[in-house]
Amino acid sequence: MTVSNIPAGCTGADFEISAYGTSSSTPLAIFNSTATKAIVYNNAGTFIAGYKTSGVNISSGSGTFTITFNTPAALASAVAKVTLQSTNHTPWPCSDGGPCEIGETGPGGGIVFYVNPTGFNCGASFSSTGSPSGGKCNYMELAPYNWSTLGADPHLNWSTDANRATAVPGLTLDAGWSLGAGNNVNSAALASVIGQGLQQTNLIVAQNGTCANSATCTYAAGAAKAYTSTVKGVLYSDWYLGNIGEVNNLCKYATAQTGSPDTRKCSGGEYVSAPFYGSGTLITNQAQGGFSNSYYSSSDQGGATGNFRFDLRSGQALSNFTKETLPCAVRPIRAF
């Protein structure tokens, strides 16, 4: 179907297309089996699919567009009339794959805590095509409070007992990082590893074994990897344990410090002890995440027997923490 001679004044509008038979005022299903309305959005003169319109191809021109349904549902012989009306634009919400802002509900049912408009490498291969849609990722969401069905974030060991003194094959300390006073991680390379946590989690799980579910898993990465969510009939199974660069941004969200550069380290949620001072208030409201006043585990190891953990209270990222005997809080995240 082609629509032409569209006035320039229609920029920013949605065009709703419906079809009707000869004997009913009820619109026919025209594509995707049951969809009765196709929406085309005039995005500054470029015509693209609008809200909840998928399974179509749109060819855009100057003041014109052609829409083709990949799987038509109505026969041409059944269509007596087609209607076209312009309406105010309805943007795709974040939960349906539209643009996201920090604090919104993400597609996986979590809370968006990180936004990067230019995109970042992500996915199991930590690549520029690693997002669920095939390109770079732009967002990260955190699993909601009670994600493990155990209430507050569970405190788990970093590895199983059998591997507490064995380095994870293929998993190294992130390149470019160095340790400062008190084993505090230097923030210079934090941005470069954002999005790599899924790859790291998969390596840890490959060594320590897959968990049947989050509630019974005994180690951090396994519990995060075992978490899944189903939203609007879609299963999301790409949750993981974030690395220090990602947990750094989780800390910023948890202490109301979002918006700072990726290279800036979170300064924590409260005063702990000199010289570590927090600058925000730790979010304990369950609807906003409900974080624990605790150390949080990351998917970075600090040698064969240690790992990195992040203190949300002080913003201190520490290494050489024993993998097995000192458990830390766990919160899964996902990138999209």
TORKEGU-247145 format. One record per residue (C-alpha): chain; y, x negated, z; residue in three letters; residue number from 1. Coordinates in Angstrom, 2 decimals, always signed. Layout:
R  kette       yy       xx       zz  rest   nr
R      A        Y        X        Z   Ala  NUM
...
// end
This chain:
R  kette       yy       xx       zz  rest   nr
R      A    +0.00    +0.00    +0.00   Met    1
R      A    +3.41    -1.37    -1.00   Thr    2
R      A    +6.77    -0.45    +0.54   Val    3
R      A    +9.92    -1.66    -1.21   Ser    4
R      A   +13.71    -1.29    -1.22   Asn    5
R      A   +13.84    -1.73    +2.55   Ile    6
R      A   +17.51    -1.94    +3.66   Pro    7
R      A   +18.71    -5.13    +5.37   Ala    8
R      A   +19.78    -2.97    +8.30   Gly    9
R      A   +16.12    -2.40    +9.18   Cys   10
R      A   +15.74    -5.94   +10.47   Thr   11
R      A   +14.04    -5.85   +13.87   Gly   12
R      A   +12.44    -2.44   +13.34   Ala   13
R      A    +8.81    -1.36   +13.32   Asp   14
R      A    +7.42    +0.64   +10.39   Phe   15
R      A    +4.69    +3.11   +11.33   Glu   16
R      A    +2.26    +4.14    +8.59   Ile   17
R      A    -0.01    +7.17    +8.94   Ser   18
R      A    -2.12    +9.21    +6.53   Ala   19
R      A    -3.08   +12.91    +6.55   Tyr   20
R      A    -5.55   +15.17    +4.80   Gly   21
R      A    -4.80   +18.54    +3.22   Thr   22
R      A    -5.81   +20.80    +6.09   Ser   23
R      A    -4.78   +19.11    +9.33   Ser   24
R      A    -1.71   +17.78   +11.09   Ser   25
R      A    -3.89   +15.20   +12.84   Thr   26
R      A    -3.57   +11.73   +11.30   Pro   27
R      A    -6.67   +10.27    +9.69   Leu   28
R      A    -8.36    +7.11   +10.88   Ala   29
R      A    -7.25    +4.66    +8.21   Ile   30
R      A    -8.62    +1.26    +9.29   Phe   31
R      A   -10.77    -0.47   +11.92   Asn   32
R      A   -12.93    +2.68   +12.18   Ser   33
R      A   -10.61    +4.62   +14.50   Thr   34
R      A    -7.03    +3.34   +14.08   Ala   35
R      A    -4.73    +6.15   +12.94   Thr   36
R      A    -1.48    +4.21   +12.79   Lys   37
R      A    -0.59    +0.84   +11.27   Ala   38
R      A    +2.57    -0.89   +12.43   Ile   39
R      A    +4.47    -3.48   +10.40   Val   40
R      A    +7.25    -5.40   +12.13   Tyr   41
R      A   +10.37    -6.59   +10.29   Asn   42
R      A   +10.86    -9.94   +11.99   Asn   43
R      A   +14.23   -11.09   +10.64   Ala   44
R      A   +13.23   -10.19    +7.09   Gly   45
R      A    +9.62   -11.37    +7.33   Thr   46
R      A    +7.11    -8.56    +7.63   Phe   47
R      A    +4.18    -9.12   +10.00   Ile   48
R      A    +1.56    -7.05   +11.80   Ala   49
R      A    +3.00    -5.09   +14.70   Gly   50
R      A    +1.67    -3.97   +18.05   Tyr   51
R      A    -2.09    -3.32   +18.14   Lys   52
R      A    -2.36    -3.74   +14.37   Thr   53
R      A    -5.19    -6.10   +13.48   Ser   54
R      A    -7.64    -6.23   +10.61   Gly   55
R      A    -4.89    -6.11    +7.99   Val   56
R      A    -3.30    -8.50    +5.51   Asn   57
R      A    +0.44    -8.28    +4.95   Ile   58
R      A    +2.24    -9.85    +2.01   Ser   59
R      A    +5.96   -10.15    +2.74   Ser   60
R      A    +8.83   -10.33    +0.27   Gly   61
R      A   +12.56    -9.74    +0.19   Ser   62
R      A   +12.96    -6.13    +1.30   Gly   63
R      A    +9.33    -5.35    +0.56   Thr   64
R      A    +5.82    -5.70    +1.96   Phe   65
R      A    +2.29    -4.89    +0.90   Thr   66
R      A    -0.30    -4.03    +3.53   Ile   67
R      A    -4.03    -4.19    +2.81   Thr   68
R      A    -6.64    -2.87    +5.22   Phe   69
R      A    -9.61    -5.21    +5.55   Asn   70
R      A   -11.90    -2.35    +6.55   Thr   71
R      A   -10.47    +0.95    +5.32   Pro   72
R      A   -11.71    +4.00    +7.22   Ala   73
R      A   -10.39    +6.82    +5.02   Ala   74
R      A   -11.30    +7.42    +1.39   Leu   75
R      A    -8.37    +7.70    -1.00   Ala   76
R      A    -9.72   +11.10    -2.06   Ser   77
R      A    -9.31   +12.36    +1.53   Ala   78
R      A    -5.63   +11.41    +1.78   Val   79
R      A    -3.09   +14.07    +0.82   Ala   80
R      A    +0.03   +12.39    +2.14   Lys   81
R      A    +1.20    +9.16    +3.71   Val   82
R      A    +4.11    +8.98    +6.15   Thr   83
R      A    +6.35    +6.03    +6.88   Leu   84
R      A    +8.90    +5.98    +9.67   Gln   85
R      A   +10.97    +3.26   +11.27   Ser   86
R      A   +11.10    +2.97   +15.06   Thr   87
R      A   +12.38    +0.58   +17.67   Asn   88
R      A   +10.24    -2.54   +17.90   His   89
R      A    +7.43    -2.59   +20.47   Thr   90
R      A    +6.48    -6.19   +21.25   Pro   91
R      A    +2.91    -7.18   +21.95   Trp   92
R      A    +2.54    -7.58   +25.72   Pro   93
R      A    +1.20   -10.86   +27.03   Cys   94
R      A    -2.06    -9.22   +28.10   Ser   95
R      A    -2.68    -8.15   +24.50   Asp   96
R      A    -1.90   -11.51   +22.95   Gly   97
R      A    +1.89   -11.32   +22.72   Gly   98
R      A    +4.46   -13.79   +24.07   Pro   99
R      A    +4.05   -14.53   +27.78   Cys  100
R      A    +6.37   -15.33   +30.64   Glu  101
R      A    +5.51   -16.90   +33.96   Ile  102
R      A    +4.22   -14.29   +36.39   Gly  103
R      A    +2.92   -11.88   +33.74   Glu  104
R      A    -0.69   -10.78   +33.48   Thr  105
R      A    -2.52   -12.90   +30.92   Gly  106
R      A    -5.19   -11.79   +28.43   Pro  107
R      A    -7.95   -12.89   +30.82   Gly  108
R      A    -6.58   -10.80   +33.68   Gly  109
R      A    -5.05   -13.77   +35.50   Gly  110
R      A    -1.45   -14.72   +36.22   Ile  111
R      A    +0.50   -16.82   +33.72   Val  112
R      A    +1.77   -19.92   +35.54   Phe  113
R      A    +2.65   -22.27   +32.68   Tyr  114
R      A    +4.50   -21.76   +29.39   Val  115
R      A    +4.95   -24.37   +26.65   Asn  116
R      A    +6.65   -22.96   +23.51   Pro  117
R      A    +5.84   -26.02   +21.38   Thr  118
R      A    +2.15   -25.92   +22.25   Gly  119
R      A    -0.34   -28.41   +23.65   Phe  120
R      A    -3.85   -29.63   +22.85   Asn  121
R      A    -6.57   -27.74   +24.66   Cys  122
R      A   -10.11   -26.42   +24.50   Gly  123
R      A   -13.51   -28.04   +24.90   Ala  124
R      A   -12.55   -30.74   +22.40   Ser  125
R      A    -8.98   -31.17   +23.74   Phe  126
R      A    -7.58   -30.80   +20.23   Ser  127
R      A    -4.78   -29.15   +18.29   Ser  128
R      A    -7.21   -26.40   +17.24   Thr  129
R      A    -8.69   -25.78   +20.69   Gly  130
R      A    -7.01   -22.48   +21.60   Ser  131
R      A    -8.93   -19.18   +21.43   Pro  132
R      A    -6.93   -18.38   +18.28   Ser  133
R      A    -7.69   -21.74   +16.67   Gly  134
R      A    -4.38   -23.58   +17.09   Gly  135
R      A    -2.62   -25.21   +20.00   Lys  136
R      A    -2.35   -23.46   +23.34   Cys  137
R      A    +1.00   -22.28   +24.68   Asn  138
R      A    +0.07   -20.88   +28.07   Tyr  139
R      A    -2.13   -21.24   +31.12   Met  140
R      A    -3.19   -18.47   +33.48   Glu  141
R      A    -4.77   -18.72   +36.91   Leu  142
R      A    -7.61   -16.55   +38.14   Ala  143
R      A    -6.49   -13.78   +40.51   Pro  144
R      A    -6.93   -13.81   +44.26   Tyr  145
R      A   -10.54   -13.00   +45.22   Asn  146
R      A   -11.78   -14.38   +41.91   Trp  147
R      A   -14.98   -15.54   +43.61   Ser  148
R      A   -15.40   -12.21   +45.51   Thr  149
R      A   -15.07   -14.24   +48.72   Leu  150
R      A   -11.41   -13.44   +49.40   Gly  151
R      A    -9.31   -16.58   +49.79   Ala  152
R      A   -10.06   -19.56   +47.57   Asp  153
R      A   -13.41   -21.09   +48.54   Pro  154
R      A   -13.45   -24.69   +49.74   His  155
R      A   -16.14   -26.58   +47.85   Leu  156
R      A   -17.35   -30.13   +47.42   Asn  157
R      A   -16.40   -31.87   +44.18   Trp  158
R      A   -20.01   -32.56   +43.17   Ser  159
R      A   -23.55   -31.83   +44.25   Thr  160
R      A   -25.04   -34.03   +46.95   Asp  161
R      A   -27.27   -35.75   +44.41   Ala  162
R      A   -24.25   -37.04   +42.43   Asn  163
R      A   -21.75   -37.78   +45.16   Arg  164
R      A   -21.96   -41.54   +44.53   Ala  165
R      A   -22.44   -41.38   +40.76   Thr  166
R      A   -19.58   -41.38   +38.27   Ala  167
R      A   -19.52   -38.54   +35.74   Val  168
R      A   -20.46   -39.99   +32.33   Pro  169
R      A   -17.53   -39.87   +29.92   Gly  170
R      A   -15.02   -38.83   +32.59   Leu  171
R      A   -12.47   -41.51   +33.42   Thr  172
R      A    -9.23   -41.68   +35.33   Leu  173
R      A    -6.58   -40.32   +32.98   Asp  174
R      A    -5.03   -43.06   +30.85   Ala  175
R      A    -1.54   -44.10   +31.87   Gly  176
R      A    -1.77   -43.06   +35.50   Trp  177
R      A    -1.18   -45.46   +38.33   Ser  178
R      A    -1.25   -45.15   +42.08   Leu  179
R      A    +1.84   -45.51   +44.18   Gly  180
R      A    +2.35   -45.81   +47.91   Ala  181
R      A    -0.23   -43.88   +49.87   Gly  182
R      A    -2.39   -43.38   +46.78   Asn  183
R      A    +0.20   -40.93   +45.44   Asn  184
R      A    -0.32   -40.33   +41.72   Val  185
R      A    +2.52   -41.49   +39.49   Asn  186
R      A    +3.89   -38.55   +37.53   Ser  187
R      A    +4.75   -40.48   +34.35   Ala  188
R      A    +1.70   -39.33   +32.38   Ala  189
R      A    +1.24   -35.83   +33.81   Leu  190
R      A    +2.32   -34.10   +30.59   Ala  191
R      A    -0.11   -35.96   +28.34   Ser  192
R      A    -3.25   -34.51   +29.94   Val  193
R      A    -2.26   -30.85   +30.18   Ile  194
R      A    -4.97   -28.86   +28.42   Gly  195
R      A    -7.75   -31.41   +28.95   Gln  196
R      A    -9.22   -29.76   +32.03   Gly  197
R      A   -11.84   -27.71   +30.17   Leu  198
R      A   -13.23   -30.82   +28.51   Gln  199
R      A   -13.36   -32.57   +31.89   Gln  200
R      A   -14.96   -29.57   +33.60   Thr  201
R      A   -17.69   -29.46   +30.96   Asn  202
R      A   -18.51   -33.12   +31.62   Leu  203
R      A   -18.79   -32.49   +35.36   Ile  204
R      A   -21.02   -29.45   +34.83   Val  205
R      A   -23.21   -31.42   +32.43   Ala  206
R      A   -23.92   -33.86   +35.25   Gln  207
R      A   -24.20   -31.43   +38.16   Asn  208
R      A   -25.75   -28.37   +36.56   Gly  209
R      A   -24.67   -24.86   +35.59   Thr  210
R      A   -24.12   -22.30   +38.35   Cys  211
R      A   -25.38   -18.73   +38.04   Ala  212
R      A   -22.20   -17.32   +39.59   Asn  213
R      A   -19.03   -18.42   +41.36   Ser  214
R      A   -19.85   -16.91   +44.74   Ala  215
R      A   -22.98   -18.99   +45.31   Thr  216
R      A   -22.03   -22.22   +43.53   Cys  217
R      A   -21.76   -25.23   +45.83   Thr  218
R      A   -19.38   -27.45   +43.87   Tyr  219
R      A   -15.86   -27.00   +42.49   Ala  220
R      A   -16.15   -27.41   +38.72   Ala  221
R      A   -19.37   -25.39   +38.61   Gly  222
R      A   -17.77   -22.47   +40.44   Ala  223
R      A   -14.70   -22.52   +38.19   Ala  224
R      A   -16.85   -22.70   +35.05   Lys  225
R      A   -19.11   -19.87   +36.25   Ala  226
R      A   -16.16   -17.51   +36.69   Tyr  227
R      A   -15.75   -14.95   +33.91   Thr  228
R      A   -13.50   -11.95   +33.44   Ser  229
R      A   -13.82    -8.92   +31.22   Thr  230
R      A   -10.58    -7.26   +30.12   Val  231
R      A   -10.43    -4.31   +27.71   Lys  232
R      A   -13.99    -4.99   +26.65   Gly  233
R      A   -13.39    -8.69   +25.93   Val  234
R      A   -15.35   -11.31   +27.91   Leu  235
R      A   -13.40   -14.44   +28.88   Tyr  236
R      A   -15.73   -17.29   +29.79   Ser  237
R      A   -13.43   -20.27   +29.17   Asp  238
R      A   -12.16   -20.68   +32.73   Trp  239
R      A   -12.26   -24.17   +34.20   Tyr  240
R      A   -11.15   -26.53   +36.96   Leu  241
R      A    -7.73   -27.94   +36.10   Gly  242
R      A    -6.97   -31.64   +36.06   Asn  243
R      A    -4.12   -33.20   +38.04   Ile  244
R      A    -1.58   -32.52   +35.28   Gly  245
R      A    -2.56   -28.86   +35.24   Glu  246
R      A    -2.86   -28.45   +39.01   Val  247
R      A    +0.58   -30.05   +39.25   Asn  248
R      A    +1.94   -27.07   +37.32   Asn  249
R      A    -0.18   -24.70   +39.39   Leu  250
R      A    +1.54   -26.20   +42.44   Cys  251
R      A    +4.94   -25.60   +40.86   Lys  252
R      A    +4.09   -21.93   +40.35   Tyr  253
R      A    +2.66   -21.61   +43.86   Ala  254
R      A    +5.86   -23.02   +45.36   Thr  255
R      A    +8.46   -21.42   +43.05   Ala  256
R      A    +9.36   -24.61   +41.18   Gln  257
R      A    +8.54   -23.48   +37.63   Thr  258
R      A   +10.73   -24.53   +34.73   Gly  259
R      A   +10.92   -28.24   +35.51   Ser  260
R      A    +9.71   -30.83   +32.98   Pro  261
R      A    +5.97   -31.49   +32.77   Asp  262
R      A    +6.58   -35.07   +33.88   Thr  263
R      A    +8.12   -33.92   +37.16   Arg  264
R      A    +5.71   -33.78   +40.04   Lys  265
R      A    +5.54   -30.71   +42.27   Cys  266
R      A    +7.18   -31.40   +45.61   Ser  267
R      A    +5.09   -28.96   +47.58   Gly  268
R      A    +5.62   -25.85   +49.62   Gly  269
R      A    +6.50   -27.00   +53.11   Glu  270
R      A    +7.30   -29.97   +55.31   Tyr  271
R      A    +4.18   -31.93   +56.21   Val  272
R      A    +5.18   -35.36   +57.48   Ser  273
R      A    +7.63   -38.02   +56.41   Ala  274
R      A    +8.07   -39.07   +53.66   Pro  275
R      A    +6.50   -35.95   +52.14   Phe  276
R      A    +8.76   -32.92   +52.13   Tyr  277
R      A    +8.18   -29.67   +50.29   Gly  278
R      A   +11.02   -27.81   +48.58   Ser  279
R      A    +9.58   -24.34   +48.04   Gly  280
R      A    +7.73   -21.61   +49.89   Thr  281
R      A    +4.01   -21.36   +49.25   Leu  282
R      A    +3.05   -18.02   +47.68   Ile  283
R      A    +0.60   -16.21   +49.94   Thr  284
R      A    +1.13   -12.74   +48.43   Asn  285
R      A    -2.25   -11.85   +46.94   Gln  286
R      A    -0.77   -10.01   +43.93   Ala  287
R      A    +1.07   -13.21   +42.97   Gln  288
R      A    -1.91   -15.50   +43.51   Gly  289
R      A    -2.41   -15.74   +47.26   Gly  290
R      A    -2.75   -19.51   +47.64   Phe  291
R      A    -4.26   -21.37   +50.57   Ser  292
R      A    -2.24   -23.79   +52.67   Asn  293
R      A    -4.61   -26.53   +51.66   Ser  294
R      A    -5.72   -29.30   +49.34   Tyr  295
R      A    -6.80   -28.08   +45.89   Tyr  296
R      A    -9.50   -29.74   +43.85   Ser  297
R      A    -8.96   -31.11   +40.35   Ser  298
R      A   -11.35   -32.18   +37.59   Ser  299
R      A   -10.27   -35.83   +37.83   Asp  300
R      A   -12.50   -38.41   +39.44   Gln  301
R      A   -11.20   -41.47   +41.25   Gly  302
R      A   -14.16   -43.76   +40.73   Gly  303
R      A   -17.85   -43.19   +41.31   Ala  304
R      A   -17.45   -41.78   +44.82   Thr  305
R      A   -14.00   -40.20   +44.76   Gly  306
R      A   -11.92   -37.51   +43.10   Asn  307
R      A    -8.30   -36.41   +42.93   Phe  308
R      A    -7.02   -33.51   +44.99   Arg  309
R      A    -3.58   -31.92   +45.19   Phe  310
R      A    -1.87   -30.83   +48.40   Asp  311
R      A    +0.14   -27.68   +47.68   Leu  312
R      A    +1.99   -28.16   +50.95   Arg  313
R      A    +3.47   -31.56   +50.13   Ser  314
R      A    +2.91   -31.96   +46.39   Gly  315
R      A    +0.94   -35.09   +47.17   Gln  316
R      A    -1.83   -35.97   +44.71   Ala  317
R      A    -4.40   -38.20   +46.34   Leu  318
R      A    -7.34   -40.18   +45.08   Ser  319
R      A   -10.44   -41.74   +46.61   Asn  320
R      A   -11.33   -38.51   +48.37   Phe  321
R      A   -15.06   -38.37   +49.05   Thr  322
R      A   -16.75   -36.10   +46.49   Lys  323
R      A   -19.30   -34.57   +48.83   Glu  324
R      A   -18.19   -34.47   +52.44   Thr  325
R      A   -14.61   -33.14   +52.35   Leu  326
R      A   -14.38   -29.86   +50.37   Pro  327
R      A   -11.13   -28.61   +48.78   Cys  328
R      A    -9.88   -25.20   +47.66   Ala  329
R      A   -10.79   -24.11   +44.13   Val  330
R      A    -8.84   -21.89   +41.70   Arg  331
R      A   -10.01   -21.55   +38.06   Pro  332
R      A    -7.50   -21.61   +35.22   Ile  333
R      A    -7.67   -21.07   +31.47   Arg  334
R      A    -5.47   -22.18   +28.57   Ala  335
R      A    -4.63   -19.96   +25.59   Phe  336
// end
